[in-house]
Amino acid sequence: MASSFMQFLVNPSRNWFAAQHCKAVVKRLRKYGLRYDDLYDPYYDLDIKEALARLPREIVDARHQRLKRAMDLSMKHEYLPEDFQVIQTPFRGYLQEMLALVKKERAEREALGALPLYQRTIP
């Protein structure tokens, strides 16, 4: 009962408030030219750091360029021009598949009793 209610609350296709929140997030991300996956902080979660390390260099470089552009626009108190905002794809993900794989591997390592890859130390 509780899980179905929670799914109703966060599902934009079923809940009008969730849909409005999703539209607001899209609008805000487009102003700076960011994607939703750009908001994940690799210093907060080591799984994200590991997933970013496994991604191809071009994807990580594009992420860094988007973040730099967003910080520059924020410091200047400006937004992207309207014609660039239209072509932005905020919910086109690039990190979720790799992040799911890293979390699965971490859970498997913990089940086997081994240390996670990023916590190992050299003897």
Buried (B, 14 or more C-beta within 10 A) or exposed (E): EEEEEEEEEEEEEEBEEBEEEBEEBBEEBBBBBBBBBBEBEEEEBBBBBBBBEEBEEEBBEBBEEBBEBBEEBEEEEEBBEEEEBEEBEBEEEBBEEBBEBBBEBBEEBEEEEEEBEEEEEEE
